[in-house]
Amino acid sequence: MAKAAKVKGNKRMAAKKAAPKKSIKKTVKKAAKKTANKVTSKKPTPGKVTVKASDIRRGLVGVIADTTAVSKVVPETNSLTYRGYAVQELADHCTFEEVTYLLLDGELPNRSQLNAFKKKERSLRKLSKNHVDVIAKFPKRAHPMDTIRTAVSYLGTTEVAWGGEPWEADHERAVNLLAKIPTMIATDFRFRNGKRRIPPRTDLSMAENFFYMCFGKVPPKKIVKAFDTSLILYAEHSFNASTFTSRMITSTRSDIYSAVAGGIGALKGPLHGGANEAVMEMMEEIRTPKRAEPWIRDAIANKKLIMGFGHRVYKHGDSRVPTMKICLEHLTEWSGDTKWLEIYNILADIFINEKGIYPNLDFPSGPAYYLMGFPVNLYTPIFVMARIAGWSAHILEQNAANVLIRPLSAYDGKAQRKVKPVAKRK
Ligand SMILES: CC(C)(COP(=O)(O)OP(=O)(O)OC[C@H]1O[C@@H](n2cnc3c(N)ncnc32)[C@H](O)[C@@H]1OP(=O)(O)O)[C@@H](O)C(=O)NCCC(=O)NCCS
């Protein structure tokens, strides 16, 4: 009975987040009750669930699906390491390029390896004329996550690729994607605003070049460093939804472009990467620090989902937040626009105090990107340009020791029945 109640509780929670409308919530609740009864049913009939409720892990909560050497998340100590290095230390001492090399190749590069990697990445930034033409044709009202997903797919049509090819072939493709994705995002950004595209430069870092391709200029070093730090923090996070999607697609021996396009699709959702945009939309709705306290108290009273808070793995704070919060403070000081940091502090203090739920990385990233001058719908595409490093590392790892990912399900639909010819159906 207790187990059944737990299943029901999980379903209720999922319904609350995914379907805020009351009627849908009720339907899901009813379905959850039905399933809960079925899983504890002693006399199974054909088509009914015969597994124990404890066998079902909705949302794969707590399931360890495989091993990985790419990164390690330890929620108990709020720590995150990439290939054994603490992410905070990497943010302090390395550039995004060095971290990408680390994720893809397993070790931090020495000076000559880094120079060769940078040279290669810079040489691959330019898009073909056909690729630019495809981007120019995207509907201007499309979300940039949909256009970047399609632009990546286009790249996948320029060659025939499969999973299980030599590591070097996919490594090459990963660096090509890493180099071209920022150009795709910036080109689309310029076109949708009725502006001419700004081709990439080869004398700038990835962070500098992205600012340049979007705005035609590079901001002061401190701002570039804040952006670069955000890319490092967003680069990798073990078996999150988009990475797992990429690994799952790879596990079928499909190609890296399909795996990355799938990852982008998963990242778009506001429960995952889309949260950084949702955070800023929420802050823009709050508008002033004065309105922040009544807003959050009302949201808590009405059990609203507060974007940028909570995490499937971290339950006592996200290891990446303190580093990104410092970047937000630097940006606030630089811009003189203090209201977003003030709103941040009010929301975080009250929500932690009242609910014990902590901000995740998207909470400081949203206002940080705002202060850097990026439009809100570019925040999740920026996440893509960082996470391509992690996705690629996982795709290479999955390919190297592949096993098809294919979980089971507990059926709770109709019992088996006979097909009636169409004339006999009511
Ligand atoms: C990230 C997220 C999907 C994790 O979900 P999860 O692992 O299923 O969450 P939990 O099971 O730990 O949630 C426990 C409780 O906290 C609540 N909760 C979690 N995050 C919350 C939030 N941001 N706002 C309000 N309540 C929240 C849940 O509703 C649940 O309440 P209940 O037990 O009364 O139903 C969830 O926290 C969320 O939707 N956050 C907002 C979106 C976001 O910022 N996403 C980016 C993640 S990096």
The ligand as a Gaussian input file, in Angstrom:
#p B3LYP/6-31G(d) Opt

LIG

0 1
 C       14.853000      20.403000     -12.014000
 C       13.588000      19.703000     -11.574000
 C       12.858000      19.204000     -12.824000
 C       13.966000      18.520000     -10.683000
 O       12.806000      17.784000     -10.522000
 P       12.685000      16.567000      -9.501000
 O       13.971000      15.901000      -9.307000
 O       11.589000      15.710000     -10.008000
 O       12.290000      17.374000      -8.181000
 P       12.077000      16.780000      -6.730000
 O       11.510000      15.420000      -6.800000
 O       13.336000      16.872000      -5.955000
 O       11.032000      17.795000      -6.117000
 C       10.691000      17.701000      -4.755000
 C        9.611000      18.692000      -4.426000
 O       10.119000      19.994000      -4.642000
 C        9.272000      20.702000      -5.536000
 N       10.099000      21.513000      -6.406000
 C       11.244000      21.139000      -7.015000
 N       11.704000      22.166000      -7.752000
 C       10.833000      23.173000      -7.600000
 C       10.751000      24.471000      -8.118000
 N       11.691000      24.931000      -8.958000
 N        9.717000      25.265000      -7.755000
 C        8.768000      24.809000      -6.921000
 N        8.778000      23.573000      -6.404000
 C        9.799000      22.765000      -6.739000
 C        8.560000      19.621000      -6.322000
 O        7.355000      20.101000      -6.866000
 C        8.350000      18.587000      -5.258000
 O        7.246000      18.976000      -4.450000
 P        6.137000      17.889000      -3.959000
 O        6.932000      16.814000      -3.270000
 O        5.259000      18.684000      -3.072000
 O        5.447000      17.417000      -5.199000
 C       12.688000      20.655000     -10.784000
 O       13.364000      21.083000      -9.639000
 C       12.230000      21.836000     -11.617000
 O       11.293000      21.704000     -12.391000
 N       12.890000      23.019000     -11.470000
 C       12.528000      24.183000     -12.236000
 C       13.099000      24.119000     -13.639000
 C       14.586000      24.287000     -13.648000
 O       15.139000      25.193000     -13.066000
 N       15.252000      23.397000     -14.400000
 C       16.684000      23.413000     -14.553000
 C       17.313000      22.256000     -13.876000
 S       19.076000      22.336000     -13.908000

